């Protein structure tokens, strides 16, 4: 297990979900790091950032059941 603290990049490249419609709905933003991903609330950009290592993030993404948008 890595005991090093997760360090966010100085200027992360934040992106929103492709399911975000841009009309002010609740949304999160993510940015890739060397260790995995960081996540924040898109409406509270100066608030808490959550760091998630690569393997747990990949498991989360695989487990998300997204609605079919046809």
C-alpha positions in Angstrom: 0.0 0.0 0.0 1.3 3.5 -0.9 1.6 5.7 2.1 2.4 8.8 0.1 -0.2 11.6 0.3 -2.3 12.2 -2.8 -1.1 15.4 -4.4 -3.4 17.2 -6.8 -1.8 18.9 -9.8 -1.4 22.7 -9.5 -3.7 23.3 -12.5 -5.9 20.3 -13.0 -7.8 19.9 -16.3 -11.3 19.6 -14.9 -14.1 18.0 -17.0 -17.8 17.3 -16.5 -19.7 14.2 -17.4 -21.0 13.9 -20.9 -24.4 13.4 -19.2 -24.2 17.0 -17.8 -26.7 19.1 -19.7 -25.2 22.5 -18.7 -28.6 23.8 -17.4 -27.6 24.2 -13.8 -28.3 20.7 -12.6 -26.2 19.1 -9.9 -22.9 17.8 -11.4 -19.4 16.8 -10.4 -16.2 17.6 -12.2 -13.2 15.2 -12.4 -9.5 15.6 -13.3 -6.9 12.9 -13.9 -3.8 12.8 -11.7 -0.8 10.5 -11.7 -2.5 8.4 -8.9 -6.0 8.3 -10.2 -8.7 11.0 -10.3 -9.8 14.0 -8.2 -13.5 14.9 -7.9 -15.3 18.1 -6.9 -18.7 19.7 -6.9 -19.0 21.9 -10.0 -21.0 24.5 -8.0 -18.5 24.6 -5.1 -15.2 24.7 -7.0 -13.2 26.1 -4.1 -14.6 23.6 -1.6 -13.5 20.0 -0.9 -11.7 17.9 -3.5 -11.9 14.1 -3.1 -8.9 12.0 -4.4 -9.6 8.5 -5.5 -6.9 6.0 -6.6 -7.0 4.4 -10.0 -8.3 0.9 -9.1 -11.2 2.0 -6.9 -12.2 4.7 -9.5 -12.2 2.1 -12.3 -14.4 -0.3 -10.1 -16.8 2.6 -9.4 -17.1 3.5 -13.1 -17.7 -0.1 -14.1 -20.5 -0.4 -11.4 -22.4 2.8 -12.4 -25.7 2.0 -14.1 -26.3 4.9 -16.5 -29.7 5.4 -18.1 -30.0 4.7 -21.8 -30.2 8.1 -23.6 -31.4 7.2 -27.1 
